[in-house]
Amino acid sequence: MDLLGDNNEEKTPLSFTNRIDLSELQEGIQKIKQELSKVIVGQKGMIDMLITALLAEGHVLIEGVPGVAKTITAKLLAKTLTVDFGRIQFTPDLMPSDILGTSIFDMKKSEFEFKKGPVFTNMLLIDEINRAPAKTQAALFEVMEERQITMDGAKYSLEPPFMVLATQNPIEQEGTYRLPEAQLDRFLFKINVEYPTIEEEVEIIAREHELKDGKKIDQISAFLSKEQIKKYQNLVNDIIVEPHLLKYIAEIIVNTRNNQFLYIGASPRASIAILKASKAYAAMNGRDFVTPEDIKQVAIPVLQHRIIVTPEREMEGVTSKQIITQIIQTIEIPR
């Protein structure tokens, strides 16, 4: 293509600049990824979705067999941020008060005083969330949705940012309780962690061999403050989404409700989740506008825990991920 005009002056090719300055956000996210890569081998998809959820102010359910770095990744992500971090190991005897806190009578003041539980933090890691009974799981409903708890008629708000990272093992079912649909719906993403490749497995072994007596978590430095995270979350809210892409999201959701392979489709909360997640994913990749590819990228982790496959198809081995993929492929991509 000839870029020279009649006056022989060179013409500059067209370039696009963001209407929203995302340079600081991108730099911060890149630092997080660099820190995590010091310890975590592979798992790029999981790390991308965890950061996307952080920017979208969402919670994440991480599912995978033991030993695939679910817990350590969550801990290391918290270590890259100067935020308060809490961890709860869910067990069958865990009570709601063990999570939320309880009122204790103060003899000096002759009144009850509320002692806050471990949920009052910025990033909460819940290990094996399906090990606690329904009553304890239900204690998380309000705090995950509204970032507050109600105790003895009084409301206690949590300091932002607040994010729940929960893990569960899909294989071991003894002594576990299935998460109710209402709670699953409060997770922005469900991430399935796969086994590493042979090359990644070799790298994991080599790093462990070189580590000697060192601790993995000591290699990680903190970069982002609470104020920076909140600033980035506010930037994500300003990401541009064209009307035809809003319709594209709606078409995906409506198709889950009309799909013959699904017993239950996705709710409007899923539409909002895809919207927020696609905006965060676009910002993480340096764009102030959402593309159809952003929506497709987040659709599976947003939807796979919100829909239920019919018993007949489930017996045939059909998964929710396969059905979501098929739905996305059948809908015309807006341009």
C-alpha positions in Angstrom: 0.0 0.0 0.0 1.4 3.4 -1.0 1.5 5.8 1.9 2.8 8.7 -0.1 0.4 11.4 -1.3 0.7 13.7 -4.3 2.9 16.0 -2.3 5.3 13.1 -1.5 4.7 13.6 2.3 4.5 10.3 4.2 1.1 9.6 5.7 0.9 8.0 9.2 -1.1 4.8 9.4 -4.3 4.9 11.5 -3.8 4.3 15.2 -6.4 4.0 18.0 -5.9 5.3 21.5 -8.0 4.4 24.5 -10.5 7.0 25.8 -9.8 5.6 29.3 -6.2 5.6 30.5 -5.5 1.9 31.4 -1.7 2.1 31.5 -1.4 2.0 35.3 -3.9 -0.8 35.5 -2.0 -2.9 32.9 1.3 -2.2 34.6 -0.1 -3.3 38.0 -1.7 -6.5 36.5 1.6 -7.4 34.7 3.5 -7.1 38.0 1.0 -9.5 39.7 1.4 -12.0 36.8 5.2 -11.7 37.0 5.2 -12.4 40.8 2.9 -15.4 40.5 5.0 -16.9 37.6 7.9 -17.1 40.1 6.1 -19.9 41.8 3.2 -21.1 39.7 4.1 -23.0 36.5 1.5 -22.8 33.7 -2.2 -22.3 34.9 -2.3 -19.1 32.8 -6.1 -19.5 32.3 -6.7 -19.7 36.1 -4.5 -16.7 36.8 -6.2 -14.6 34.1 -9.6 -15.5 35.5 -8.6 -14.8 39.1 -7.4 -11.3 38.2 -10.4 -10.7 36.0 -12.7 -11.6 39.0 -10.7 -9.3 41.2 -11.2 -6.4 38.8 -14.9 -7.3 38.4 -15.4 -7.5 42.2 -16.5 -11.1 41.9 -15.9 -14.3 43.9 -14.4 -17.5 42.4 -15.0 -21.2 43.0 -11.8 -23.2 42.1 -12.4 -26.9 41.4 -9.6 -29.5 40.8 -8.1 -32.6 42.2 -5.6 -32.2 45.1 -2.2 -31.0 44.3 -2.9 -28.8 41.3 -2.0 -25.5 43.1 -5.5 -24.3 43.9 -4.8 -23.1 47.4 -1.3 -21.9 46.8 -2.3 -19.8 43.9 -5.1 -18.1 46.0 -2.6 -17.5 48.8 0.0 -16.1 46.4 -2.5 -13.8 44.7 -3.3 -12.3 48.1 0.4 -11.9 48.8 0.9 -9.7 45.7 -1.7 -7.3 47.2 -1.3 -5.2 50.4 -4.7 -6.4 51.7 -5.9 -8.4 54.7 -6.0 -12.1 54.0 -8.0 -14.8 55.9 -8.3 -18.5 55.5 -11.0 -20.9 56.8 -10.8 -24.7 56.5 -14.4 -25.9 56.1 -15.3 -29.0 58.1 -18.6 -30.8 58.9 -18.6 -29.4 62.5 -18.1 -25.8 61.4 -20.8 -23.4 62.7 -22.0 -20.1 61.1 -20.6 -18.2 64.2 -17.2 -19.7 63.4 -17.3 -17.7 60.2 -19.3 -14.6 60.9 -18.5 -13.9 64.5 -20.6 -13.9 67.7 -22.0 -11.6 70.4 -20.2 -11.9 73.7 -21.4 -10.4 77.0 -19.0 -7.8 78.3 -19.2 -7.9 82.1 -17.6 -4.5 82.5 -20.0 -2.7 80.2 -23.0 -5.0 81.0 -23.8 -5.3 77.4 -23.2 -7.6 74.4 -20.3 -6.9 72.2 -19.9 -8.3 68.7 -16.7 -10.2 68.0 -16.0 -10.3 64.3 -15.2 -13.6 62.7 -12.6 -14.4 60.0 -15.0 -13.3 57.2 -14.0 -9.7 58.1 -11.0 -9.5 55.8 -10.3 -8.4 52.2 -9.5 -11.7 50.6 -11.0 -14.8 52.1 -9.8 -18.3 51.1 -12.2 -21.1 51.9 -10.6 -24.5 51.6 -12.9 -27.4 50.7 -16.1 -25.3 50.8 -18.3 -28.4 50.2 -17.2 -30.0 53.5 -19.4 -27.8 55.6 -23.2 -28.5 56.0 -25.9 -26.3 54.3 -26.4 -24.2 57.4 -22.8 -23.0 57.5 -22.7 -22.6 53.7 -25.8 -20.4 53.9 -24.0 -18.1 56.3 -22.0 -16.8 53.3 -25.1 -15.8 51.3 -25.4 -12.3 52.6 -21.7 -11.5 52.9 -21.0 -12.6 49.3 -23.8 -10.7 47.7 -24.0 -7.6 49.8 -20.6 -7.3 51.5 -22.2 -7.1 54.9 -23.6 -9.4 57.6 -26.6 -8.9 59.9 -26.2 -10.1 63.5 -28.8 -9.5 66.3 -30.5 -6.9 64.1 -27.3 -4.9 63.5 -25.6 -4.6 60.1 -21.8 -4.8 59.8 -20.3 -3.8 56.5 -17.0 -5.2 55.2 -14.2 -3.0 54.1 -13.6 -3.1 50.3 -12.2 -4.8 48.5 -13.8 -8.1 49.5 -13.3 -11.3 47.5 -14.0 -15.0 48.3 -11.8 -17.7 46.8 -13.3 -21.1 47.5 -11.8 -24.5 46.6 -13.4 -27.9 46.2 -12.3 -31.4 45.1 -14.7 -32.8 42.5 -13.6 -36.4 43.0 -13.9 -37.1 46.7 -17.6 -37.1 47.7 -17.4 -38.8 51.1 -18.2 -36.3 53.9 -19.1 -33.5 51.5 -22.3 -31.5 51.0 -23.3 -30.3 47.6 -23.4 -26.5 47.3 -26.9 -25.1 46.9 -27.7 -23.4 43.6 -28.3 -20.1 45.3 -24.8 -20.1 46.6 -23.2 -21.3 43.3 -25.0 -18.4 41.7 -23.1 -15.9 43.9 -19.7 -17.0 42.4 -18.8 -14.9 39.4 -16.6 -17.7 38.1 -16.1 -21.5 38.5 -12.6 -22.4 37.3 -11.7 -26.0 36.6 -8.0 -26.5 37.2 -6.5 -29.1 34.8 -3.4 -31.2 35.2 -0.1 -29.7 34.0 1.5 -30.8 30.7 4.6 -32.9 30.6 6.8 -29.8 30.0 5.1 -28.0 32.9 5.5 -31.0 35.2 9.2 -31.1 34.5 9.5 -27.4 35.3 7.6 -27.9 38.6 9.9 -30.7 39.6 13.0 -28.7 38.6 11.9 -25.6 40.6 11.2 -27.7 43.7 14.6 -29.3 43.4 16.3 -25.9 43.2 14.2 -24.4 46.0 16.0 -26.5 48.7 14.9 -25.2 52.1 13.4 -22.0 50.8 9.7 -21.2 51.1 7.7 -20.5 47.9 5.6 -17.7 49.4 8.7 -15.8 50.5 9.5 -15.2 46.8 6.4 -13.1 46.3 6.3 -9.3 46.8 3.2 -7.1 47.3 2.5 -4.4 44.7 -1.1 -3.2 44.7 -2.8 -1.4 47.6 -6.4 -1.5 48.6 -6.8 2.0 47.1 -5.2 1.0 43.8 -7.5 -2.1 43.5 -10.6 0.1 44.1 -9.4 2.6 41.6 -8.9 -0.2 39.0 -12.4 -1.6 39.8 -13.9 1.8 39.2 -12.0 2.1 35.8 -13.6 -1.3 34.8 -17.0 0.2 35.4 -16.3 2.8 32.7 -15.3 0.3 30.0 -17.4 0.8 26.8 -19.9 -1.9 25.7 -21.8 -1.4 22.5 -25.6 -2.1 22.4 -25.2 -5.0 19.9 -22.8 -6.7 22.4 -25.4 -6.4 25.1 -27.8 -8.2 22.8 -25.1 -10.8 22.2 -24.9 -11.5 25.9 -28.7 -11.7 26.2 -28.9 -14.2 23.3 -26.3 -16.5 25.0 -28.3 -16.5 28.2 -31.7 -16.9 26.6 -30.3 -19.9 24.6 -29.4 -21.6 27.8 -33.1 -21.4 28.9 -34.4 -22.9 25.6 -31.7 -25.6 25.2 -33.2 -29.1 25.2 -30.1 -30.5 26.9 -30.4 -28.2 29.9 -32.8 -28.8 32.8 -32.2 -25.3 34.2 -30.8 -22.3 32.3 -29.0 -19.2 33.4 -30.7 -16.3 35.3 -30.3 -12.5 34.7 -27.6 -12.6 37.3 -25.6 -14.6 34.8 -26.1 -11.8 32.2 -24.8 -9.2 34.6 -21.9 -11.5 35.5 -20.8 -11.9 31.8 -21.1 -8.1 31.4 -18.9 -7.3 34.4 -16.4 -10.1 33.6 -16.0 -9.1 29.9 -15.4 -5.5 30.9 -12.7 -6.6 33.4 -11.1 -8.9 30.8 -11.0 -6.2 28.2 -9.4 -3.7 30.7 -6.8 -6.4 31.7 -5.9 -6.7 28.1 -5.5 -2.9 27.7 -8.7 -2.1 25.9 -11.4 0.4 27.0 -14.0 -1.4 25.0 -15.5 -5.0 25.0 -15.2 -7.3 22.0 -17.2 -10.5 21.2 -14.0 -12.4 22.0 -14.0 -11.0 25.5 -17.5 -12.3 26.0 -16.7 -15.7 24.6 -13.6 -15.9 26.9 -15.6 -15.4 30.1 -18.8 -17.2 29.2 -17.8 -20.7 30.2 -16.4 -19.8 33.7 -19.5 -17.6 34.3 -22.1 -20.1 33.1 -20.8 -23.7 33.8 -21.9 -23.7 37.5 -25.2 -21.9 36.9 -26.8 -24.3 34.5 -27.9 -27.9 35.0 -27.6 -30.6 32.4 -30.6 -32.9 32.0 -30.2 -36.3 33.7 -30.3 -38.1 30.4 -27.5 -36.1 28.8 -25.5 -36.2 32.1 -25.6 -40.0 32.0 -24.3 -39.8 28.4 -21.3 -37.8 29.7 -22.3 -34.5 28.3 -20.9 -31.6 30.3 -22.2 -28.0 30.9 -19.0 -26.7 29.3 -19.7 -28.6 26.1 -23.2 -27.3 25.9 -22.1 -23.7 26.5 -19.5 -24.0 23.8 -22.1 -25.3 21.4 -24.4 -22.4 22.2 -21.7 -19.9 21.6 -20.9 -21.5 18.3 -24.5 -21.4 17.0 -25.0 -17.7 17.8 -23.9 -15.2 15.1 -21.0 -13.1 16.3 -21.9 -9.4 16.1 -19.5 -7.2 14.2 
